[in-house]
Amino acid sequence: QVSAIVNHAGVSGINVWFFDPTVSSACGDGTDYGNLMLRRGTLPTGSFVNVSPLPEPEGDVEDRHLACWGFPTEAAEFCLTHIASGADRSATRHAQVAEIARLMARDAQNGLSNQVLAGDFNDSPTSSNLNAIYSPVPPYGGSGVFVEGTGDRSEAAKYQTFDVWRSVYEKIDYVF
């Protein structure tokens, strides 16, 4: 899938990419499963990729990461993640989101103050597990610094991105 996406993206002028595999050979065809970041044009001087592990239970089959592409000359970074799923993994999601907030605050202090955070957080916008990311400014009600692209948390819930067993729809994917 990565090769097909990258080849297709190249037709559109996207010629720089980074793939962070989180599970080897997990797809039906035996290829890796993970997060893909694309960028059009060339990379600015000094650009880097940093992949930080996130907390997860012992023996988890998927390695959860925060993958960030830093652009120091633009004082910017783009980060992508995929947080633990499952009703029994709420505490794990809470810990992973707290670590993401910590890592991104560190990067902002180091000059990467223009930040975009995106990914599959496997939780609803109103979940307290996301408080470490959402801004405390009303109506967001969190302790973090991010504002989500679709508006306040209660409004964001109506932008469904995933169907659960084809009958219940919810939002779990975000761009902050």
Accessible surface in RSA format (square Angstrom, percent):
REM  Atomic radii and reference values for relative SASA: ProtOr
REM  Chains: A
REM  Algorithm: Lee & Richards
REM  Probe-radius: 1.40
REM  Slices: 20
REM RES _ NUM      All-atoms   Total-Side   Main-Chain    Non-polar    All polar
REM                ABS   REL    ABS   REL    ABS   REL    ABS   REL    ABS   REL
RES GLN A   1   137.72  77.0 112.59  82.3  25.14  59.9  37.24  79.3 100.48  76.2
RES VAL A   2    30.72  20.2  29.18  26.4   1.54   3.7  29.18  25.4   1.54   4.2
RES SER A   3    81.27  68.7  74.64  99.6   6.63  15.3  39.25  83.6  42.02  58.9
RES ALA A   4    66.74  61.4  53.93  83.2  12.81  29.1  61.30  86.3   5.43  14.4
RES ILE A   5    82.78  47.1  78.78  58.7   3.99   9.6  82.24  59.2   0.54   1.5
RES VAL A   6    25.43  16.7  23.94  21.7   1.49   3.6  24.02  20.9   1.42   3.8
RES ASN A   7   105.70  72.9  93.13  90.0  12.57  30.3  29.98  72.2  75.72  73.2
RES HIS A   8   133.47  72.9 127.88  88.9   5.59  14.3  88.79  91.5  44.68  52.0
RES ALA A   9     7.90   7.3   4.49   6.9   3.41   7.8   7.77  10.9   0.13   0.3
RES GLY A  10    40.09  49.4   0.00   N/A  40.09  49.4  21.23  58.2  18.87  42.3
RES VAL A  11   130.00  85.5  96.22  87.1  33.78  81.4 104.46  90.8  25.54  69.3
RES SER A  12    58.09  49.1  37.77  50.4  20.32  46.8  26.74  56.9  31.35  43.9
RES GLY A  13    36.42  44.9   0.00   N/A  36.42  44.9  31.28  85.8   5.14  11.5
RES ILE A  14    36.94  21.0  35.00  26.1   1.94   4.7  35.00  25.2   1.94   5.3
RES ASN A  15    96.94  66.8  68.56  66.3  28.37  68.3  32.57  78.4  64.37  62.2
RES VAL A  16    28.85  19.0  25.88  23.4   2.96   7.1  28.63  24.9   0.22   0.6
RES TRP A  17   116.67  46.8  93.80  45.4  22.87  53.7  74.29  39.6  42.38  68.8
RES PHE A  18    51.53  25.8  49.09  30.4   2.44   6.3  51.53  31.2   0.00   0.0
RES PHE A  19    39.63  19.8  26.95  16.7  12.68  33.0  26.95  16.3  12.68  36.3
RES ASP A  20     6.52   4.6   6.14   6.1   0.39   0.9   0.74   1.8   5.78   5.8
RES PRO A  21    58.53  42.7  48.78  44.5   9.75  35.4  48.89  40.4   9.64  59.9
RES THR A  22     5.86   4.2   1.53   1.5   4.33  10.3   3.20   4.3   2.66   4.0
RES VAL A  23    29.27  19.3  25.36  23.0   3.92   9.4  28.98  25.2   0.29   0.8
RES SER A  24    86.31  72.9  66.34  88.5  19.97  46.0  32.97  70.2  53.34  74.7
RES SER A  25    72.37  61.2  54.40  72.6  17.98  41.4  25.97  55.3  46.41  65.0
RES ALA A  26    55.20  50.8  17.10  26.4  38.10  86.7  25.94  36.5  29.26  77.5
RES CYS A  27    28.86  21.8  16.45  18.3  12.41  29.2  13.80  35.0  15.06  16.2
RES GLY A  28    94.12 116.1   0.00   N/A  94.12 116.1  47.85 131.3  46.26 103.6
RES ASP A  29   106.96  74.9  66.75  66.4  40.21  95.1  51.86 122.1  55.10  55.0
RES GLY A  30    41.99  51.8   0.00   N/A  41.99  51.8  26.31  72.2  15.68  35.1
RES THR A  31    57.59  41.0  52.38  53.1   5.21  12.4  56.90  76.4   0.69   1.0
RES ASP A  32    57.52  40.3  45.95  45.7  11.58  27.4   6.31  14.9  51.21  51.1
RES TYR A  33    84.71  39.5  82.19  46.8   2.52   6.5  62.65  47.1  22.06  27.2
RES GLY A  34    29.37  36.2   0.00   N/A  29.37  36.2   1.58   4.3  27.78  62.2
RES ASN A  35    19.84  13.7  16.38  15.8   3.45   8.3   3.27   7.9  16.57  16.0
RES LEU A  36    39.03  21.7  17.67  12.6  21.36  53.7  17.67  12.4  21.36  57.5
RES MET A  37     4.81   2.5   1.97   1.3   2.84   6.8   4.81   4.1   0.00   0.0
RES LEU A  38    65.77  36.6  35.47  25.4  30.30  76.2  35.55  25.0  30.23  81.3
RES ARG A  39    59.35  24.9  54.50  27.8   4.85  11.5  20.74  28.3  38.61  23.4
RES ARG A  40   150.24  63.1 134.49  68.6  15.75  37.5  59.98  82.0  90.26  54.7
RES GLY A  41    29.84  36.8   0.00   N/A  29.84  36.8  29.84  81.9   0.00   0.0
RES THR A  42   113.56  80.8 101.94 103.3  11.63  27.7  72.85  97.9  40.71  61.5
RES LEU A  43    71.32  39.7  49.08  35.1  22.24  55.9  49.08  34.5  22.24  59.8
RES PRO A  44    27.82  20.3  12.32  11.2  15.49  56.3  25.00  20.6   2.82  17.5
RES THR A  45   119.64  85.1 105.54 107.0  14.11  33.6  77.79 104.5  41.86  63.3
RES GLY A  46    51.15  63.1   0.00   N/A  51.15  63.1  35.21  96.6  15.93  35.7
RES SER A  47    28.75  24.3   2.16   2.9  26.59  61.3   2.30   4.9  26.45  37.1
RES PHE A  48    82.19  41.1  73.39  45.5   8.80  22.9  82.19  49.8   0.00   0.0
RES VAL A  49    55.73  36.7  25.18  22.8  30.54  73.6  25.18  21.9  30.54  82.8
RES ASN A  50    55.52  38.3  52.99  51.2   2.53   6.1   9.41  22.6  46.11  44.6
RES VAL A  51    56.18  37.0  32.07  29.0  24.10  58.1  32.07  27.9  24.10  65.4
RES SER A  52    14.64  12.4  13.32  17.8   1.32   3.0   6.57  14.0   8.07  11.3
RES PRO A  53   100.06  72.9  92.62  84.4   7.45  27.1  92.62  76.5   7.45  46.3
RES LEU A  54     5.85   3.3   0.00   0.0   5.85  14.7   1.43   1.0   4.42  11.9
RES PRO A  55    57.45  41.9  43.72  39.9  13.73  49.9  56.45  46.6   1.00   6.2
RES GLU A  56    59.45  34.1  30.23  22.9  29.22  69.6  21.39  41.4  38.06  31.1
RES PRO A  57    57.45  41.9  42.25  38.5  15.20  55.2  54.69  45.2   2.76  17.2
RES GLU A  58   179.12 102.8 143.52 108.6  35.61  84.8  66.63 128.9 112.49  91.8
RES GLY A  59    71.42  88.1   0.00   N/A  71.42  88.1  40.58 111.4  30.85  69.1
RES ASP A  60    38.86  27.2  11.42  11.4  27.43  64.9  10.37  24.4  28.49  28.4
RES VAL A  61   128.27  84.4 106.06  96.0  22.21  53.5 113.05  98.2  15.22  41.3
RES GLU A  62    16.86   9.7  16.86  12.8   0.00   0.0   2.11   4.1  14.74  12.0
RES ASP A  63    75.29  52.7  75.29  74.9   0.00   0.0   7.27  17.1  68.02  67.8
RES ARG A  64    10.98   4.6  10.64   5.4   0.34   0.8   0.19   0.3  10.79   6.5
RES HIS A  65    28.75  15.7  27.98  19.4   0.78   2.0  12.14  12.5  16.62  19.3
RES LEU A  66     2.31   1.3   1.80   1.3   0.51   1.3   1.80   1.3   0.51   1.4
RES ALA A  67     0.51   0.5   0.45   0.7   0.07   0.2   0.45   0.6   0.07   0.2
RES CYS A  68     4.47   3.4   4.47   5.0   0.00   0.0   1.04   2.6   3.43   3.7
RES TRP A  69     8.23   3.3   8.23   4.0   0.00   0.0   6.51   3.5   1.72   2.8
RES GLY A  70     0.00   0.0   0.00   N/A   0.00   0.0   0.00   0.0   0.00   0.0
RES PHE A  71    12.74   6.4  12.74   7.9   0.00   0.0  12.74   7.7   0.00   0.0
RES PRO A  72    61.15  44.6  43.65  39.8  17.50  63.6  45.35  37.4  15.80  98.2
RES THR A  73    97.51  69.4  56.96  57.7  40.55  96.6  62.84  84.4  34.67  52.4
RES GLU A  74    80.28  46.1  62.56  47.3  17.72  42.2  39.76  76.9  40.52  33.1
RES ALA A  75    33.96  31.2  33.77  52.1   0.20   0.4  33.84  47.7   0.12   0.3
RES ALA A  76    19.90  18.3  19.90  30.7   0.00   0.0  19.90  28.0   0.00   0.0
RES GLU A  77     3.52   2.0   0.28   0.2   3.24   7.7   1.00   1.9   2.52   2.1
RES PHE A  78    62.91  31.5  62.91  39.0   0.00   0.0  62.91  38.1   0.00   0.0
RES CYS A  79     0.00   0.0   0.00   0.0   0.00   0.0   0.00   0.0   0.00   0.0
RES LEU A  80    26.19  14.6  26.09  18.7   0.10   0.3  26.09  18.3   0.10   0.3
RES THR A  81     1.21   0.9   0.00   0.0   1.21   2.9   0.00   0.0   1.21   1.8
RES HIS A  82    24.99  13.7  24.17  16.8   0.82   2.1  13.21  13.6  11.78  13.7
RES ILE A  83     0.05   0.0   0.05   0.0   0.00   0.0   0.05   0.0   0.00   0.0
RES ALA A  84     0.00   0.0   0.00   0.0   0.00   0.0   0.00   0.0   0.00   0.0
RES SER A  85    51.68  43.7  48.30  64.5   3.38   7.8  18.43  39.2  33.25  46.6
RES GLY A  86    38.29  47.2   0.00   N/A  38.29  47.2  30.26  83.0   8.04  18.0
RES ALA A  87   105.00  96.5  69.83 107.8  35.17  80.0  78.59 110.7  26.42  70.0
RES ASP A  88   130.65  91.5  92.67  92.2  37.98  89.8  50.95 119.9  79.70  79.5
RES ARG A  89    44.41  18.6  43.72  22.3   0.69   1.6  19.22  26.3  25.19  15.3
RES SER A  90    48.26  40.8  47.81  63.8   0.45   1.0  27.67  58.9  20.59  28.8
RES ALA A  91    84.33  77.5  69.00 106.5  15.33  34.9  76.03 107.1   8.30  22.0
RES THR A  92    21.55  15.3  16.24  16.5   5.31  12.6   6.34   8.5  15.21  23.0
RES ARG A  93    17.34   7.3  17.34   8.8   0.00   0.0   0.78   1.1  16.56  10.0
RES HIS A  94    93.53  51.1  92.71  64.4   0.82   2.1  61.96  63.9  31.57  36.7
RES ALA A  95    39.30  36.1  32.94  50.8   6.36  14.5  37.21  52.4   2.09   5.5
RES GLN A  96     0.00   0.0   0.00   0.0   0.00   0.0   0.00   0.0   0.00   0.0
RES VAL A  97     0.44   0.3   0.44   0.4   0.00   0.0   0.44   0.4   0.00   0.0
RES ALA A  98    43.40  39.9  36.95  57.0   6.45  14.7  38.00  53.5   5.40  14.3
RES GLU A  99    37.84  21.7  35.68  27.0   2.16   5.1   7.42  14.3  30.42  24.8
RES ILE A 100     0.12   0.1   0.12   0.1   0.00   0.0   0.12   0.1   0.00   0.0
RES ALA A 101    22.05  20.3  16.35  25.2   5.69  13.0  18.06  25.4   3.99  10.6
RES ARG A 102   130.60  54.8 122.18  62.3   8.41  20.0  73.10  99.9  57.50  34.8
RES LEU A 103     6.28   3.5   6.28   4.5   0.00   0.0   6.28   4.4   0.00   0.0
RES MET A 104     1.27   0.7   1.09   0.7   0.17   0.4   1.27   1.1   0.00   0.0
RES ALA A 105    54.98  50.6  47.02  72.6   7.96  18.1  53.42  75.2   1.56   4.1
RES ARG A 106    85.29  35.8  83.27  42.4   2.02   4.8  49.29  67.4  36.00  21.8
RES ASP A 107    14.10   9.9  13.66  13.6   0.44   1.0   1.04   2.5  13.06  13.0
RES ALA A 108    37.42  34.4  26.98  41.6  10.44  23.7  27.33  38.5  10.09  26.7
RES GLN A 109   160.71  89.9 122.31  89.4  38.40  91.4  44.24  94.2 116.46  88.3
RES ASN A 110   109.35  75.4  76.78  74.2  32.57  78.4  27.64  66.5  81.71  79.0
RES GLY A 111    41.09  50.7   0.00   N/A  41.09  50.7  34.48  94.6   6.61  14.8
RES LEU A 112    12.36   6.9  12.36   8.8   0.00   0.0  12.36   8.7   0.00   0.0
RES SER A 113    75.51  63.8  52.44  70.0  23.07  53.1  33.64  71.6  41.86  58.7
RES ASN A 114    88.34  60.9  80.14  77.4   8.20  19.7  27.98  67.3  60.35  58.3
RES GLN A 115    32.05  17.9   8.74   6.4  23.30  55.5   2.40   5.1  29.65  22.5
RES VAL A 116    61.04  40.2  61.04  55.3   0.00   0.0  61.04  53.0   0.00   0.0
RES LEU A 117     0.00   0.0   0.00   0.0   0.00   0.0   0.00   0.0   0.00   0.0
RES ALA A 118    10.34   9.5  10.34  16.0   0.00   0.0  10.34  14.6   0.00   0.0
RES GLY A 119    12.14  15.0   0.00   N/A  12.14  15.0  10.15  27.8   1.99   4.5
RES ASP A 120    33.86  23.7  31.88  31.7   1.99   4.7  12.34  29.0  21.53  21.5
RES PHE A 121     0.35   0.2   0.01   0.0   0.33   0.9   0.01   0.0   0.33   1.0
RES ASN A 122    26.53  18.3  15.14  14.6  11.39  27.4   2.63   6.3  23.91  23.1
RES ASP A 123    20.90  14.6  17.23  17.1   3.68   8.7   3.93   9.2  16.98  16.9
RES SER A 124    37.41  31.6  35.96  48.0   1.46   3.4  23.60  50.3  13.81  19.3
RES PRO A 125     0.90   0.7   0.90   0.8   0.00   0.0   0.90   0.7   0.00   0.0
RES THR A 126    85.96  61.1  61.88  62.7  24.08  57.4  42.01  56.4  43.94  66.4
RES SER A 127    20.60  17.4  11.04  14.7   9.56  22.0  14.61  31.1   5.99   8.4
RES SER A 128    73.94  62.5  66.08  88.2   7.86  18.1  37.06  78.9  36.88  51.7
RES ASN A 129    12.37   8.5  11.17  10.8   1.20   2.9   0.22   0.5  12.16  11.8
RES LEU A 130     0.67   0.4   0.67   0.5   0.00   0.0   0.67   0.5   0.00   0.0
RES ASN A 131    50.84  35.1  50.84  49.1   0.00   0.0  13.05  31.4  37.79  36.5
RES ALA A 132    26.68  24.5  20.37  31.4   6.30  14.3  21.74  30.6   4.94  13.1
RES ILE A 133     0.28   0.2   0.07   0.1   0.21   0.5   0.28   0.2   0.00   0.0
RES TYR A 134     0.00   0.0   0.00   0.0   0.00   0.0   0.00   0.0   0.00   0.0
RES SER A 135     7.44   6.3   7.44   9.9   0.00   0.0   1.41   3.0   6.02   8.4
RES PRO A 136    77.90  56.8  64.18  58.5  13.72  49.9  64.78  53.5  13.12  81.5
RES VAL A 137    91.09  59.9  88.51  80.1   2.58   6.2  91.09  79.1   0.00   0.0
RES PRO A 138   113.85  83.0  97.78  89.1  16.07  58.4 100.60  83.1  13.25  82.3
RES PRO A 139    84.33  61.5  60.14  54.8  24.19  87.9  68.88  56.9  15.44  96.0
RES TYR A 140    29.65  13.8  27.78  15.8   1.87   4.9   9.09   6.8  20.56  25.3
RES GLY A 141    54.44  67.1   0.00   N/A  54.44  67.1  33.77  92.7  20.66  46.3
RES GLY A 142    11.58  14.3   0.00   N/A  11.58  14.3   2.71   7.4   8.86  19.9
RES SER A 143    90.97  76.9  59.65  79.6  31.32  72.2  47.32 100.8  43.66  61.2
RES GLY A 144    10.53  13.0   0.00   N/A  10.53  13.0   7.68  21.1   2.85   6.4
RES VAL A 145   118.50  78.0  93.16  84.3  25.34  61.1  96.89  84.2  21.61  58.6
RES PHE A 146    15.83   7.9  14.39   8.9   1.45   3.8  15.83   9.6   0.00   0.0
RES VAL A 147    75.18  49.5  61.47  55.7  13.71  33.0  61.47  53.4  13.71  37.2
RES GLU A 148     5.32   3.1   2.48   1.9   2.84   6.8   0.00   0.0   5.32   4.3
RES GLY A 149    68.98  85.1   0.00   N/A  68.98  85.1  36.49 100.1  32.48  72.8
RES THR A 150    48.65  34.6  31.58  32.0  17.07  40.7  39.50  53.0   9.15  13.8
RES GLY A 151    26.18  32.3   0.00   N/A  26.18  32.3  25.55  70.1   0.63   1.4
RES ASP A 152    30.88  21.6  26.66  26.5   4.22  10.0   1.93   4.5  28.95  28.9
RES ARG A 153    18.27   7.7  18.27   9.3   0.00   0.0  11.63  15.9   6.64   4.0
RES SER A 154    80.85  68.3  64.57  86.2  16.28  37.5  45.31  96.5  35.54  49.8
RES GLU A 155    77.40  44.4  76.71  58.0   0.69   1.7  24.54  47.5  52.86  43.2
RES ALA A 156     0.00   0.0   0.00   0.0   0.00   0.0   0.00   0.0   0.00   0.0
RES ALA A 157    39.57  36.4  30.53  47.1   9.04  20.6  30.95  43.6   8.61  22.8
RES LYS A 158   122.08  59.6 101.70  62.4  20.38  48.5  65.19  58.7  56.88  60.6
RES TYR A 159   101.43  47.4  95.96  54.6   5.47  14.2  66.95  50.3  34.49  42.5
RES GLN A 160   105.43  59.0  73.83  54.0  31.60  75.2   6.17  13.1  99.25  75.3
RES THR A 161    62.53  44.5  29.42  29.8  33.11  78.9  39.62  53.2  22.91  34.6
RES PHE A 162    96.80  48.4  87.83  54.4   8.97  23.4  94.10  57.1   2.70   7.7
RES ASP A 163    40.12  28.1  32.16  32.0   7.96  18.8   2.25   5.3  37.87  37.8
RES VAL A 164    37.97  25.0  36.84  33.4   1.12   2.7  37.57  32.6   0.40   1.1
RES TRP A 165   222.64  89.3 198.55  96.1  24.08  56.5 181.12  96.6  41.51  67.3
RES ARG A 166   187.56  78.8 169.24  86.3  18.32  43.6  67.96  92.9 119.60  72.5
RES SER A 167    84.48  71.4  57.13  76.2  27.35  63.0  45.09  96.0  39.39  55.2
RES VAL A 168    90.62  59.6  87.46  79.2   3.16   7.6  90.62  78.7   0.00   0.0
RES TYR A 169   117.11  54.7  99.02  56.3  18.08  47.1  68.02  51.1  49.09  60.5
RES GLU A 170    60.63  34.8  57.93  43.8   2.70   6.4  16.07  31.1  44.56  36.4
RES LYS A 171     7.92   3.9   6.47   4.0   1.45   3.5   0.00   0.0   7.92   8.4
RES ILE A 172     9.79   5.6   9.79   7.3   0.00   0.0   9.79   7.0   0.00   0.0
RES ASP A 173    50.48  35.4  47.97  47.7   2.50   5.9  25.09  59.0  25.39  25.3
RES TYR A 174     5.83   2.7   0.00   0.0   5.83  15.2   2.39   1.8   3.43   4.2
RES VAL A 175    88.53  58.3  86.12  78.0   2.41   5.8  86.12  74.8   2.41   6.5
RES PHE A 176    16.84   8.4   0.01   0.0  16.82  43.8  14.79   9.0   2.05   5.9
END  Absolute sums over single chains surface
CHAIN  1 A     9225.7       6972.9       2252.7       5519.2       3706.5
END  Absolute sums over all chains
TOTAL          9225.7       6972.9       2252.7       5519.2       3706.5
